[in-house]
Amino acid sequence: MYSTPTPVTVVHIPWGIFRRGTHNPYAVNFLVDLSEDFIIEPLSIVNFRLSDPSPHRARLIPTSYMVKRRRWMFFYDINMLKGSGVVFRIVDRRKGLKPSRYLVEVDGERTWCFLEDLRWLMGRYGRESYSRIKVLYVEPLSEDFPEYLVEYWDEGDLPETWWFDRVVTASKPNGVRHRIVERSLPENVEIVAVYEHEAMKMEAPRGLKNERKEIITASRVLMYYLNIQCSKVLDVGSTEQVDDEKGM
């Protein structure tokens, strides 16, 4: 099972949405690879709202789409991410070439910029640039400056098809939440429901324990589903072995 990388979609509809209207539904798309190392890689997050307040008529309506990005950054870029509240993690470090930075004051406001930004500002203000732009400090070029590979979630364009062919949802099989997912997807999509209270007993994969809450919860659901599938494969293998022995 999953001898090649396989995409799987996990849909989670928190039960609290029917009581308080909070905890909006979401889906997380994962890439699963069990060929060598046990790898579960989150690819994207889809946020939803319900089309109807009644759980017996509601469908999932996508509202936003988050994708994982990786970018090399200097420490001041990381500080900007922290200030904006973006969840991120540093996955690698290298020595890089940091171009000169300029601390400038434009109409009384101070900001850091690179040479191309300074040229753009001067072109924007034209002759007035000499009176409106003041260069206060130049941070020199550095060839031995730490640069960090940062992984973070960013909003992207919502695709027409947000799901993959195999969808797992945390719900009682044929329960209310399971049927909401069924109404929201084409008939040819395989939808499997696993019991939420059992799935929440699972440990999130080690590499995802510091991820967003949605990913941690969805990864538990996925882990429980994979355990069930692996058990089925082992049971089939045991039955075939017994049959072979009887034939001998």
Backbone as JSON, one array per atom type, in Angstrom:
{
  "sequence": "MYSTPTPVTVVHIPWGIFRRGTHNPYAVNFLVDLSEDFIIEPLSIVNFRLSDPSPHRARLIPTSYMVKRRRWMFFYDINMLKGSGVVFRIVDRRKGLKPSRYLVEVDGERTWCFLEDLRWLMGRYGRESYSRIKVLYVEPLSEDFPEYLVEYWDEGDLPETWWFDRVVTASKPNGVRHRIVERSLPENVEIVAVYEHEAMKMEAPRGLKNERKEIITASRVLMYYLNIQCSKVLDVGSTEQVDDEKGM",
  "N": [[0.84, -1.2, 0.0], [0.59, 2.19, -0.89], [3.13, 2.29, -2.13], [4.23, 4.03, -3.84], [4.49, 7.65, -3.86], [1.47, 9.01, -2.72], [-1.36, 11.08, -2.98], [-3.6, 12.17, -0.46], [-6.69, 13.3, 0.82], [-7.8, 14.82, 3.77], [-10.71, 15.51, 5.44], [-12.1, 17.55, 7.87], [-14.77, 18.12, 9.94], [-15.55, 19.88, 12.57], [-17.48, 18.95, 15.4], [-18.54, 20.94, 16.97], [-19.41, 22.99, 15.32], [-22.1, 22.74, 14.77], [-23.31, 23.4, 17.1], [-22.39, 25.85, 18.18], [-21.65, 27.31, 16.05], [-19.0, 27.75, 15.56], [-15.49, 26.98, 14.93], [-14.74, 26.33, 12.08], [-15.16, 24.11, 9.22], [-12.52, 22.24, 7.57], [-10.06, 21.12, 5.18], [-7.2, 19.07, 4.7], [-4.66, 18.47, 2.46], [-2.56, 15.78, 1.91], [0.63, 14.27, 1.17], [1.45, 10.97, 0.94], [3.89, 8.58, 1.62], [4.98, 5.44, 1.87], [6.98, 3.8, 1.07], [9.78, 3.66, 1.71], [10.79, 5.33, 4.02], [8.52, 6.38, 6.56], [6.54, 8.73, 5.46], [4.7, 11.64, 5.73], [3.49, 14.33, 4.22], [2.23, 17.52, 4.47], [0.38, 19.34, 2.04], [-1.49, 21.32, 1.28], [-4.07, 23.51, 2.58], [-7.54, 23.72, 2.93], [-10.12, 25.91, 3.63], [-13.51, 26.01, 4.79], [-17.02, 26.96, 4.61], [-20.35, 26.24, 5.74], [-23.04, 25.52, 3.55], [-25.62, 25.62, 4.4], [-27.49, 26.07, 7.42], [-28.6, 23.76, 8.46], [-27.53, 20.53, 9.25], [-28.39, 18.42, 7.73], [-28.81, 19.24, 5.19], [-26.64, 20.69, 4.42], [-23.73, 21.63, 2.51], [-20.2, 21.64, 1.76], [-18.57, 24.67, 1.3], [-15.88, 26.04, -0.27], [-13.7, 28.53, 1.06], [-11.14, 29.61, 1.36], [-7.68, 29.04, 0.48], [-4.76, 27.54, 1.42], [-1.29, 27.3, 0.89], [1.83, 25.54, 1.14], [4.91, 27.12, 1.38], [8.38, 27.6, 0.54], [11.21, 29.51, 1.29], [14.29, 31.25, 0.97], [15.55, 33.29, 3.5], [16.66, 36.3, 5.18], [17.47, 37.3, 8.58], [15.94, 39.57, 9.23], [13.78, 39.42, 7.52], [12.53, 37.2, 8.6], [11.81, 38.21, 11.07], [9.81, 39.95, 10.25], [7.9, 38.1, 9.4], [7.29, 36.95, 11.89], [6.13, 39.15, 13.15], [3.81, 39.43, 11.67], [2.32, 37.31, 12.44], [2.46, 34.86, 11.15], [2.62, 31.33, 10.9], [5.56, 29.47, 10.99], [8.53, 27.56, 10.15], [12.04, 26.94, 10.51], [14.03, 25.27, 8.26], [16.53, 24.9, 7.19], [19.93, 26.16, 6.91], [22.3, 28.49, 5.65], [25.34, 30.06, 4.45], [25.14, 33.14, 2.99], [25.02, 35.63, 0.35], [24.56, 38.83, 1.23], [23.02, 41.64, 0.07], [23.76, 45.2, 0.04], [22.01, 47.27, 2.36], [19.71, 50.0, 2.82], [18.94, 52.46, 5.14], [16.34, 54.5, 5.05], [14.63, 57.65, 5.11], [11.48, 58.64, 4.38], [9.43, 61.2, 3.74], [9.35, 61.63, 6.5], [8.99, 59.09, 7.57], [10.63, 56.11, 8.53], [12.38, 53.43, 6.9], [13.76, 50.25, 5.87], [15.51, 49.43, 2.88], [16.49, 47.95, -0.29], [18.93, 48.53, -2.94], [17.58, 48.54, -5.42], [15.02, 49.17, -4.59], [15.41, 51.72, -3.57], [16.13, 53.09, -5.88], [13.69, 52.89, -7.23], [12.04, 54.43, -5.57], [13.23, 56.95, -5.88], [12.78, 57.36, -8.58], [10.04, 57.52, -8.51], [9.47, 59.86, -7.06], [10.89, 61.72, -8.45], [12.23, 64.92, -9.19], [11.69, 65.84, -6.65], [12.71, 63.97, -4.99], [15.17, 64.44, -3.72], [14.61, 66.16, -1.66], [12.64, 64.85, -0.26], [13.49, 62.28, 0.32], [15.74, 60.82, 2.51], [18.84, 59.35, 3.04], [19.86, 57.58, 5.71], [21.53, 55.62, 6.74], [23.86, 53.16, 5.63], [23.96, 49.77, 5.27], [26.56, 47.64, 4.83], [27.56, 45.48, 2.06], [27.62, 41.96, 2.52], [29.4, 38.94, 2.39], [29.35, 36.68, 3.85], [27.02, 35.89, 5.33], [24.4, 34.76, 7.46], [21.77, 32.85, 6.09], [18.43, 31.71, 5.95], [16.41, 28.86, 5.32], [13.09, 29.0, 5.1], [10.0, 27.65, 5.99], [6.63, 28.1, 5.42], [3.09, 28.91, 5.69], [0.97, 30.17, 3.21], [-1.53, 32.23, 1.68], [-3.17, 31.09, -1.24], [-4.36, 30.87, -4.68], [-7.63, 29.66, -5.05], [-8.2, 26.46, -6.2], [-10.17, 24.82, -8.8], [-10.66, 22.13, -8.31], [-10.28, 20.95, -5.25], [-9.77, 18.64, -3.89], [-8.39, 15.27, -3.6], [-8.42, 11.96, -5.14], [-8.86, 10.13, -3.12], [-10.49, 10.4, -0.12], [-10.56, 11.07, 3.3], [-12.52, 11.22, 6.21], [-13.28, 12.46, 9.48], [-15.62, 10.97, 11.16], [-18.65, 9.3, 12.17], [-19.25, 6.38, 10.32], [-21.35, 6.86, 7.58], [-22.57, 8.81, 9.03], [-23.81, 12.09, 10.1], [-21.86, 14.07, 9.48], [-20.27, 12.68, 7.68], [-22.06, 12.38, 5.55], [-22.36, 15.03, 4.79], [-19.87, 15.55, 3.62], [-20.03, 13.73, 1.5], [-22.12, 14.86, -0.01], [-20.8, 17.05, -0.95], [-18.9, 16.35, -2.77], [-17.94, 14.82, -5.94], [-19.5, 11.77, -7.17], [-17.71, 9.79, -7.91], [-15.54, 9.93, -6.22], [-13.64, 8.39, -3.73], [-14.7, 8.05, -0.48], [-13.91, 7.74, 2.84], [-14.92, 7.09, 6.11], [-13.72, 7.54, 9.4], [-13.75, 6.8, 12.88], [-13.91, 9.61, 14.94], [-13.28, 9.91, 17.7], [-11.58, 7.78, 18.13], [-9.54, 8.31, 16.34], [-8.42, 10.64, 17.43], [-6.88, 9.68, 19.46], [-4.5, 9.0, 18.41], [-0.99, 9.63, 17.86], [0.43, 12.55, 16.52], [2.49, 12.65, 13.57], [6.03, 12.85, 14.07], [7.41, 14.95, 12.74], [5.41, 16.81, 12.36], [4.47, 17.89, 14.67], [4.8, 20.49, 15.51], [3.31, 21.96, 13.82], [0.54, 23.78, 12.28], [-2.65, 23.83, 14.0], [-4.75, 22.67, 12.55], [-3.43, 20.94, 10.82], [-2.18, 19.16, 12.57], [-4.4, 17.9, 13.79], [-5.68, 16.8, 11.5], [-3.63, 15.1, 10.64], [-3.62, 13.15, 12.6], [-6.05, 11.91, 12.12], [-5.46, 10.87, 9.6], [-3.32, 9.14, 10.23], [-4.65, 7.23, 11.79], [-6.38, 6.16, 9.89], [-4.49, 5.06, 8.09], [-3.36, 3.1, 9.73], [-5.52, 1.37, 9.98], [-5.76, 0.52, 7.31], [-3.29, -0.75, 6.95], [-3.56, -2.86, 8.77], [-5.59, -4.31, 7.55], [-4.27, -5.18, 5.26], [-2.34, -6.86, 6.43], [-4.02, -8.78, 7.59], [-5.17, -9.94, 5.33], [-2.88, -11.03, 4.17], [-2.2, -12.95, 6.14], [-4.41, -14.67, 6.0], [-4.14, -15.66, 3.38], [-1.76, -17.05, 3.68], [-2.5, -19.09, 5.47], [-4.36, -20.46, 3.88], [-2.65, -21.37, 1.86], [-1.09, -23.14, 3.35], [-3.01, -25.05, 4.05], [-3.57, -26.04, 1.55], [-1.27, -27.38, 1.02]],
  "CA": [[0.0, 0.0, 0.0], [1.33, 3.46, -1.0], [4.54, 2.06, -2.47], [4.63, 5.27, -4.5], [3.84, 8.79, -3.2], [0.04, 9.06, -3.02], [-2.04, 12.18, -2.3], [-4.82, 11.84, 0.29], [-7.34, 14.47, 1.41], [-8.49, 14.61, 5.04], [-11.7, 16.55, 5.72], [-12.54, 17.54, 9.28], [-15.89, 19.01, 10.3], [-15.68, 19.83, 14.03], [-18.87, 18.82, 15.82], [-18.98, 22.19, 17.59], [-19.99, 23.92, 14.35], [-23.55, 22.63, 14.81], [-23.81, 23.9, 18.38], [-22.05, 27.25, 18.43], [-21.3, 27.97, 14.8], [-17.57, 28.06, 15.55], [-14.62, 25.9, 14.45], [-15.13, 26.06, 10.7], [-14.59, 22.9, 8.62], [-11.34, 22.42, 6.74], [-9.45, 19.91, 4.63], [-5.74, 19.13, 4.51], [-4.16, 17.53, 1.46], [-1.27, 15.2, 2.29], [1.33, 13.32, 0.3], [1.83, 9.83, 1.77], [4.88, 7.7, 0.99], [5.38, 4.4, 2.82], [7.88, 2.88, 0.37], [11.01, 3.48, 2.48], [10.52, 5.95, 5.31], [7.11, 6.74, 6.74], [6.53, 10.17, 5.18], [3.41, 12.31, 5.54], [3.83, 15.72, 3.94], [1.08, 18.36, 4.15], [0.56, 20.11, 0.82], [-2.36, 22.5, 1.22], [-5.2, 23.57, 3.51], [-8.73, 24.35, 2.37], [-11.1, 26.3, 4.64], [-14.88, 25.95, 4.28], [-18.21, 27.31, 5.38], [-21.47, 25.37, 5.39], [-24.0, 26.18, 2.67], [-26.93, 25.66, 5.05], [-27.33, 25.81, 8.86], [-29.05, 22.4, 8.77], [-26.53, 19.52, 8.87], [-28.99, 17.44, 6.83], [-28.84, 19.81, 3.85], [-25.42, 21.48, 4.19], [-22.59, 21.23, 1.71], [-18.98, 22.39, 2.06], [-18.27, 25.72, 0.34], [-14.51, 26.51, -0.02], [-13.56, 29.98, 1.26], [-9.75, 30.02, 1.18], [-6.76, 27.95, 0.13], [-3.42, 27.83, 1.91], [-0.26, 26.42, 0.33], [3.12, 25.6, 1.83], [5.98, 27.74, 0.58], [9.73, 27.61, 1.11], [11.97, 30.64, 0.74], [15.49, 31.64, 1.72], [15.32, 34.6, 4.11], [17.56, 36.81, 6.2], [16.8, 37.36, 9.87], [14.95, 40.64, 9.33], [12.57, 38.91, 6.87], [11.89, 36.31, 9.56], [11.16, 39.07, 12.07], [8.57, 40.45, 9.64], [6.94, 36.99, 9.48], [6.85, 36.85, 13.28], [5.25, 40.28, 13.44], [2.52, 39.27, 10.99], [1.6, 36.18, 13.03], [2.51, 33.69, 10.27], [3.26, 30.14, 11.46], [6.66, 29.06, 10.12], [9.64, 26.83, 10.78], [13.31, 27.03, 9.79], [14.4, 23.9, 7.91], [17.93, 24.81, 6.76], [20.7, 27.39, 7.1], [23.48, 28.56, 4.81], [25.99, 31.37, 4.36], [24.73, 33.72, 1.72], [25.46, 36.97, -0.02], [23.54, 39.81, 1.59], [23.31, 42.92, -0.57], [23.7, 46.38, 0.9], [20.67, 47.79, 2.7], [19.7, 51.42, 3.1], [17.92, 52.98, 6.04], [15.93, 55.78, 4.45], [13.49, 58.37, 5.7], [10.64, 59.17, 3.31], [8.35, 62.03, 4.33], [9.33, 61.48, 7.96], [8.87, 57.69, 7.98], [11.86, 55.36, 8.27], [12.24, 52.06, 6.44], [14.92, 49.65, 5.24], [15.27, 49.02, 1.5], [17.67, 47.63, -1.08], [19.26, 49.54, -3.94], [16.53, 48.64, -6.44], [13.88, 49.87, -3.97], [15.78, 53.13, -3.48], [16.0, 53.63, -7.23], [12.26, 53.01, -7.54], [11.53, 55.59, -4.82], [13.74, 58.17, -6.49], [12.05, 57.53, -9.84], [8.65, 57.88, -8.2], [9.36, 61.25, -6.61], [11.53, 62.6, -9.42], [13.06, 66.02, -8.66], [11.41, 66.04, -5.23], [13.31, 62.89, -4.2], [16.29, 64.94, -2.91], [14.08, 66.82, -0.47], [11.7, 63.97, 0.46], [14.14, 61.02, 0.69], [17.03, 60.98, 3.16], [19.53, 58.1, 3.35], [20.41, 57.76, 7.05], [22.58, 54.64, 7.05], [24.06, 52.11, 4.63], [24.48, 48.52, 5.82], [27.39, 47.2, 3.69], [27.47, 44.15, 1.47], [28.26, 40.91, 3.3], [29.5, 37.68, 1.66], [29.35, 35.58, 4.81], [25.88, 36.28, 6.15], [23.49, 33.61, 7.58], [20.5, 32.89, 5.38], [17.64, 30.61, 6.47], [15.32, 28.33, 4.49], [11.91, 29.1, 5.96], [8.8, 27.0, 5.47], [5.47, 28.76, 6.02], [1.82, 28.78, 4.97], [0.57, 31.43, 2.59], [-2.78, 32.08, 0.95], [-3.03, 30.95, -2.67], [-5.6, 30.88, -5.46], [-8.46, 28.48, -4.82], [-8.36, 25.68, -7.43], [-11.51, 24.28, -9.04], [-10.7, 20.83, -7.62], [-9.43, 21.08, -4.06], [-9.64, 17.34, -3.29], [-7.8, 14.18, -4.37], [-9.37, 10.87, -5.38], [-9.13, 9.41, -1.88], [-10.83, 11.37, 0.92], [-10.83, 10.5, 4.62], [-13.17, 12.2, 7.08], [-13.47, 12.02, 10.87], [-17.05, 10.93, 11.38], [-19.25, 7.98, 12.2], [-19.58, 5.97, 8.96], [-22.71, 7.22, 7.18], [-23.1, 9.78, 9.97], [-24.19, 13.4, 9.57], [-20.71, 14.75, 8.88], [-19.89, 11.88, 6.52], [-22.98, 12.68, 4.46], [-22.06, 16.38, 4.3], [-18.74, 15.41, 2.7], [-20.52, 13.04, 0.3], [-22.89, 15.81, -0.82], [-19.92, 18.11, -1.43], [-17.92, 15.82, -3.71], [-18.49, 13.96, -6.99], [-19.79, 10.39, -6.78], [-16.59, 8.89, -8.18], [-14.49, 10.1, -5.22], [-13.71, 7.43, -2.62], [-14.78, 8.74, 0.81], [-13.87, 6.79, 3.95], [-15.12, 7.72, 7.42], [-13.12, 6.86, 10.55], [-14.29, 7.36, 14.12], [-13.09, 10.72, 15.39], [-12.77, 9.72, 19.06], [-10.45, 6.85, 18.05], [-8.45, 8.98, 15.62], [-7.77, 11.63, 18.28], [-5.95, 8.99, 20.36], [-3.25, 8.79, 17.69], [0.05, 10.64, 17.95], [0.77, 13.19, 15.24], [3.87, 12.34, 13.15], [7.03, 13.67, 14.77], [7.74, 16.15, 11.99], [4.26, 17.72, 12.24], [3.97, 18.25, 16.0], [4.86, 21.95, 15.69], [2.58, 22.56, 12.72], [-0.74, 24.39, 12.59], [-3.57, 22.92, 14.68], [-5.52, 21.92, 11.57], [-2.6, 19.87, 10.28], [-1.98, 18.17, 13.63], [-5.64, 17.13, 13.92], [-5.88, 16.01, 10.28], [-2.62, 14.04, 10.56], [-4.06, 12.07, 13.48], [-7.08, 11.18, 11.37], [-4.78, 10.13, 8.55], [-2.57, 8.05, 10.86], [-5.6, 6.19, 12.19], [-6.82, 5.53, 8.64], [-3.38, 4.24, 7.57], [-3.23, 1.93, 10.58], [-6.6, 0.44, 9.6], [-5.42, -0.06, 6.02], [-2.17, -1.68, 7.15], [-4.11, -4.04, 9.45], [-6.32, -5.09, 6.55], [-3.27, -5.84, 4.4], [-1.75, -7.94, 7.21], [-5.03, -9.82, 7.74], [-5.28, -10.63, 4.04], [-1.67, -11.83, 4.03], [-2.28, -14.09, 7.05], [-5.42, -15.59, 5.46], [-3.57, -16.33, 2.22], [-0.75, -17.99, 4.15], [-3.22, -20.24, 6.02], [-4.92, -21.19, 2.74], [-1.54, -22.07, 1.22], [-0.69, -24.27, 4.18], [-4.04, -26.07, 3.94], [-3.43, -26.66, 0.24], [-0.12, -28.31, 1.04]],
  "C": [[0.87, 1.25, 0.0], [2.81, 3.23, -1.22], [5.1, 3.23, -3.27], [3.93, 6.43, -3.8], [2.38, 8.95, -3.67], [-0.61, 10.23, -2.29], [-3.35, 11.7, -1.65], [-5.38, 13.13, 0.88], [-8.04, 14.07, 2.7], [-9.43, 15.79, 5.29], [-12.13, 16.43, 7.18], [-13.63, 18.59, 9.48], [-16.07, 18.92, 11.81], [-17.16, 19.8, 14.44], [-19.41, 20.12, 16.4], [-19.64, 23.17, 16.63], [-21.51, 23.87, 14.38], [-24.14, 23.19, 16.1], [-23.58, 25.4, 18.54], [-21.72, 28.02, 17.16], [-19.84, 28.36, 14.72], [-16.8, 26.87, 14.97], [-15.02, 25.48, 13.03], [-14.48, 24.79, 10.16], [-13.36, 23.23, 7.78], [-10.91, 21.07, 6.18], [-7.95, 20.14, 4.52], [-5.37, 18.06, 3.49], [-2.75, 17.1, 1.84], [-0.69, 14.4, 1.15], [1.87, 12.21, 1.2], [2.78, 8.93, 1.0], [5.36, 6.7, 2.04], [6.39, 3.43, 2.21], [9.16, 2.61, 1.16], [10.82, 4.02, 3.9], [9.05, 6.34, 5.35], [7.01, 8.27, 6.61], [5.09, 10.65, 4.97], [3.7, 13.79, 5.41], [2.57, 16.52, 3.64], [1.35, 19.26, 2.96], [-0.25, 21.4, 0.81], [-3.47, 22.36, 2.24], [-6.35, 24.29, 2.83], [-9.68, 24.67, 3.52], [-12.49, 26.37, 4.01], [-15.85, 26.73, 5.17], [-19.31, 26.35, 4.94], [-22.48, 26.16, 4.56], [-25.36, 26.38, 3.33], [-26.74, 25.4, 6.54], [-27.77, 24.41, 9.27], [-27.99, 21.39, 8.34], [-27.06, 18.5, 7.88], [-29.11, 17.97, 5.4], [-27.51, 20.45, 3.45], [-24.43, 20.8, 3.27], [-21.39, 22.08, 2.13], [-18.71, 23.39, 0.94], [-16.85, 26.24, 0.64], [-14.46, 28.04, 0.09], [-12.13, 30.46, 1.08], [-8.87, 28.8, 1.01], [-5.36, 28.35, 0.57], [-2.43, 26.81, 1.34], [1.04, 26.61, 1.11], [4.18, 26.16, 0.9], [7.31, 27.61, 1.33], [10.51, 28.73, 0.46], [13.18, 30.91, 1.62], [15.3, 33.07, 2.21], [16.49, 34.98, 5.01], [16.76, 37.04, 7.48], [15.74, 38.45, 9.95], [13.67, 40.28, 8.58], [11.79, 38.01, 7.82], [11.18, 37.11, 10.64], [9.85, 39.64, 11.54], [7.49, 39.36, 9.66], [6.39, 36.85, 10.89], [5.84, 37.94, 13.6], [3.88, 40.14, 12.8], [1.73, 38.07, 11.51], [1.6, 34.92, 12.17], [3.22, 32.54, 10.98], [4.33, 29.65, 10.5], [7.65, 28.2, 10.89], [10.88, 26.93, 9.89], [13.8, 25.61, 9.54], [15.86, 23.77, 7.47], [18.6, 26.17, 6.94], [21.91, 27.34, 6.17], [24.11, 29.95, 4.92], [25.69, 31.96, 2.99], [25.3, 35.11, 1.5], [24.33, 37.95, 0.28], [23.88, 41.15, 0.96], [23.21, 44.07, 0.43], [22.25, 46.81, 1.13], [20.79, 49.25, 3.07], [18.58, 51.75, 4.07], [17.56, 54.38, 5.53], [14.75, 56.35, 5.21], [12.73, 59.03, 4.55], [9.46, 59.9, 3.94], [8.21, 61.78, 5.83], [9.22, 60.06, 8.46], [10.12, 56.92, 7.57], [11.56, 53.93, 7.83], [13.56, 51.58, 5.85], [14.57, 49.27, 3.81], [16.59, 48.67, 0.84], [17.84, 48.67, -2.19], [18.16, 49.69, -4.98], [15.29, 49.35, -5.9], [14.16, 51.38, -3.91], [15.68, 53.8, -4.85], [14.54, 53.84, -7.62], [11.65, 54.23, -6.84], [11.97, 56.9, -5.49], [13.05, 58.43, -7.84], [10.62, 57.97, -9.61], [8.51, 59.35, -7.85], [10.07, 62.25, -7.54], [12.4, 63.66, -8.76], [12.86, 66.22, -7.16], [12.12, 65.0, -4.36], [14.43, 63.4, -3.29], [15.81, 65.63, -1.64], [13.21, 65.88, 0.37], [12.34, 62.67, 0.93], [15.51, 61.32, 1.29], [17.6, 59.6, 3.47], [20.27, 58.29, 4.67], [21.57, 56.81, 7.34], [22.65, 53.61, 5.93], [24.68, 50.9, 5.31], [25.25, 47.84, 4.69], [27.12, 45.78, 3.26], [28.21, 43.14, 2.35], [28.25, 39.61, 2.5], [29.44, 36.47, 2.57], [28.23, 35.82, 5.83], [24.9, 35.11, 6.25], [22.15, 33.85, 6.88], [19.74, 31.61, 5.77], [16.56, 30.18, 5.47], [14.1, 28.21, 5.39], [10.72, 28.47, 5.25], [7.59, 27.62, 6.18], [4.25, 28.58, 5.13], [1.37, 30.14, 4.47], [-0.71, 31.2, 1.79], [-2.52, 32.04, -0.56], [-4.38, 31.01, -3.36], [-6.34, 29.56, -5.27], [-8.64, 27.71, -6.13], [-9.8, 25.18, -7.59], [-11.69, 22.94, -8.32], [-9.74, 20.86, -6.45], [-9.13, 19.72, -3.43], [-8.86, 16.4, -4.21], [-8.79, 13.02, -4.42], [-9.71, 10.09, -4.13], [-9.32, 10.43, -0.76], [-11.16, 10.62, 2.2], [-11.46, 11.58, 5.49], [-13.37, 11.61, 8.46], [-14.95, 12.09, 11.2], [-17.49, 9.49, 11.57], [-19.58, 7.59, 10.75], [-21.06, 6.16, 8.67], [-23.38, 8.16, 8.19], [-23.38, 11.12, 9.31], [-23.03, 14.06, 8.84], [-20.2, 14.01, 7.64], [-20.77, 12.23, 5.33], [-22.79, 14.09, 3.92], [-20.91, 16.32, 3.29], [-19.19, 14.74, 1.41], [-21.3, 13.99, -0.6], [-21.99, 16.85, -1.49], [-18.96, 17.66, -2.52], [-18.59, 14.97, -4.79], [-18.63, 12.52, -6.53], [-18.6, 9.46, -6.97], [-15.44, 9.02, -7.19], [-14.7, 9.09, -4.09], [-13.65, 8.18, -1.28], [-14.87, 7.69, 1.92], [-14.03, 7.57, 5.26], [-14.45, 6.88, 8.5], [-13.62, 7.56, 11.81], [-13.36, 8.42, 14.7], [-12.49, 10.46, 16.76], [-11.61, 8.72, 19.09], [-9.25, 7.52, 17.38], [-7.7, 9.96, 16.52], [-6.84, 11.0, 19.32], [-4.57, 8.8, 19.72], [-2.27, 9.94, 17.95], [0.27, 11.25, 16.57], [2.18, 12.79, 14.86], [4.86, 13.33, 13.76], [7.31, 14.98, 14.04], [6.62, 17.17, 11.9], [3.77, 18.23, 13.59], [3.99, 19.74, 16.27], [4.13, 22.68, 14.58], [1.3, 23.24, 13.22], [-1.68, 23.35, 13.2], [-4.36, 22.07, 13.69], [-4.73, 20.72, 11.05], [-2.38, 18.78, 11.32], [-3.21, 17.28, 13.77], [-5.85, 16.23, 12.7], [-4.87, 14.88, 10.17], [-2.96, 12.88, 11.48], [-5.13, 11.22, 12.79], [-6.43, 10.31, 10.3], [-4.0, 8.95, 9.11], [-3.49, 6.9, 11.24], [-6.09, 5.43, 10.96], [-5.73, 4.61, 8.09], [-3.18, 2.98, 8.4], [-4.29, 0.89, 10.25], [-6.26, -0.26, 8.29], [-4.28, -1.08, 6.14], [-2.65, -2.97, 7.81], [-4.86, -4.93, 8.47], [-5.36, -5.86, 5.65], [-2.66, -7.02, 5.13], [-2.73, -9.1, 7.37], [-5.18, -10.63, 6.46], [-4.07, -11.54, 3.82], [-1.7, -13.07, 4.91], [-3.26, -15.13, 6.53], [-4.88, -16.36, 4.27], [-2.53, -17.36, 2.63], [-1.4, -19.26, 4.7], [-3.79, -21.1, 4.91], [-3.83, -21.99, 2.02], [-1.12, -23.31, 2.01], [-1.7, -25.41, 4.1], [-3.93, -26.8, 2.6], [-2.28, -27.66, 0.19], [-0.48, -29.59, 1.77]]
}
